[in-house]
Amino acid sequence: MRHLWTRTGAGFGLLCAALVPLATGPAANAQTVAVEEFARRPALAHVSLSPSGRYLAYVAQDDSTANLAVRDLVTGDTSALFGSQARERFGGVYIEWVEWKGDDLLIMGVTRLEVTRYRGEADGAIRTANYGRSLLAIPRDGGDIRRLEGPLARAGRPGDLLDILPDQPDHILITHMDASGDLNVARVDVRSGESELVVEGDPRVISYLTDERGDVVGRLVYRGIRGRVLVMQARDADGRWTETFRLHRDEIRDFPRFRFLGPTDQPSQVYVAVRPEEGAPEDTYGVHVFDFATRTMSPAIWRHGTYDVADIVLNGDGSGLAAGCYWADVYRCDFIDPDQERVMTGIRRFFGAGFSASVVSQSEAGDKWLIWASSPANAGQYYLFDLDALKMELVGSVFPGLPEARLGQMRRIDYAATDGLALTAYLTQPPGTNDGDKPPLIVMPHGGPETSDHLKWDTWTQFFASRGYQVLQPNFRGSSGQGRNFAEAGYRQWGGLMQDDVTAAVQHLIDQGLADPDRICIVGASYGGYAALMGPATRPDLYRCAIAIAGPSDLVDMMNWERREAGDDTDRYEYWVRSIGDPRGDRAALEAVSPVRLVEGWTTPVLLIHGERDDVVPVAQSRDMDRALRRAGADVELLVLEEAGHSDWERREEIAVMQAMETFLAEHLPVAP
């Protein structure tokens, strides 16, 4: 097979522009990308191929409008099907998702949120708020739009798509909440709008699972006094439910032993990512098959020896597993079929080293693939690949206002921990950096801590790089993606070996002549915020300043709060005890690595940022740190975002945080020495 493919056309972005003004970049002579560009809504969203591969659906949007459109890939015609408007802080209509139902119909989920504020001001107190959702069937040819809903659905909650039922042309499955708060399953006729109850639920059900035939085979249910335990149940032949296993739970992310990936091509079976049991010879998450009929888990059918499975690709014709995907610096998908693997190898070669490429959707015949490609300096682009013609066509960029030429370049750094453990980090240098240059360094440990950084787009990293800073992102022990043992090596090492791994990465850059030891600050959010506080607490000689966003500062108080929130008999609390420590039995050890208790003689300026409505790390953690630092006579600022939670901030909050960080760094770590 040849891999000399052609890139054609200027992209569908021009067509999108005819429907809605897309975000554009700053003036060509500007030297710095405006902060607002880093907080825009994606210009393209919900891009997908129709089953035949002839039509491409997408939502073109800017910060106030969103428009659903379909392009005929044969004739080149583009049709606008649905438009919406929304204003930040006042609401409007939001397109949440779009799915093809055959080639002639699109199913779309829409949210309407209307807010009135005192004196009509963006910062005014909320006077009224109206919320509702809609489930819409939209003909591709522009015919009448039909509203869909489950039987006796609660007002404003018509239902959410559960299964598109590709083999049933006129029906879909939805989950919907009734007036009693029960989450039920209904079959809905997308042509007539008629619906019938399929499965009756109860108020503690939060989701359902279906197999390849569209049969409901499992459901996830809250259990426990506070509803923090998650139980997976299988449906029996008589319609009753039997508990199969329990999952770990946390608001930031799940830490499950089992993670559902998609249906197989067999009834009652689903693909599952499974974490090896303690002591097992395997170390990484693998792909297994769970059979809800027999309650059995198969041996691994796909596993990478070094990296955890991140996701899978299913064949477009519904014939089962096509590829296993994982992060190995970049995102990779290894296809089982040799011909498909050769195609994917060619796709990776087309984009080049440093790019991640994945298959978003395929035609049923497998002759057309919609590809997503991104890199550390490219926030993402969609491409259409024709396998028969070996032609790659640009669909459009997600953030056209962020040109690669004005962004930083990232590379991998290999280094050793103080105990010899091999570790990796990623260094992003600002545009125009030459050999021998030592721009001021921002050390940015990730949150989680069971997450990880890769050679990929990161908004804050590129924002800092655009301001002249280089950014170091270490994957310390305790990070995810490299197997169970590496993740669990971080247990009970908060402020210990995990922090030492961050310090070792900084020291490696200094030793290699890549960083000026007198021009370093540390920045982080969530667990990264904790690490950002522990940095100057333990190495005040190394860091000129610190920025901690939503970071825990008192591990004893944090764990006691977790116990009150979750209950001490829950999987969630048990996970944090294993990860951090027991506030009753390990109190002294936790106090010894709590920044709020290490402020005596503190000399490093600190910026604290926290959301008032954070329900993962309470804002009291930053307020207590602020008071402790002030009592110690330290230079500290506290920015509280009144309407923000732990993450998923609004655009104005993202901008405010980046501006606050930029101002703080300009004072304490100026680019010009």
Secondary structure, 3 states (H helix, E strand, C coil): CCCCCEEECCCCHHHHHHHCCCCCCCCCCCCCCCHHHHHCCCCEEEEEECCCCCEEEEEEECCCEEEEEEEECCCCCEEEEEEEEEECCCEEEEEEEEEEECCCEEEEEEEEEEEEEHHHCCCCCEEEEEEEEEEEEEECCCCCCEEECCCCECCCCCCEEEECCCCCCCEEEEEEEECCCCEEEEEEECCCCCEEEEECCCCCEEEEEECCCCCEEEEEEEECCCCCEEEEEEECCCCCEEEEEEECCCCCCCCCCEEEEEECCCCCEEEEEECCCCCCCCCCCEEEEEECCCCEECCCCEECCCCCCCEEEECCCCCCEEEEEEECCCEEEEECCHHHHHHHHHHHHHHCCCCEEEEEEECCCCCEEEEEEEECCEEEEEEEEECCCCEEEEEEECCCCCCHHHCCEEEEEEEECCCCCEEEEEEEECCCCCCCCCCCEEECCCCCCCCCCCCCCCHHHHHHHHCCCEEEEEECCCCCCCCHHHHHCCCCCCCCHHHHHHHHHHHHHHHCCCCCCCCEEEEEECHHHHHHHHHHHHCCCCCCEEEEECCCCCHHHHHHHHHHHHCCCCHHHHHHHHHCCCCCCCHHHHHHCCHHHCCCCCCCCEEEEEECCCCCCCCHHHHHHHHHHHHCCCCEEEEEECCCCCCCCCHHHHHHHHHHHHHHHHHHCCCCC
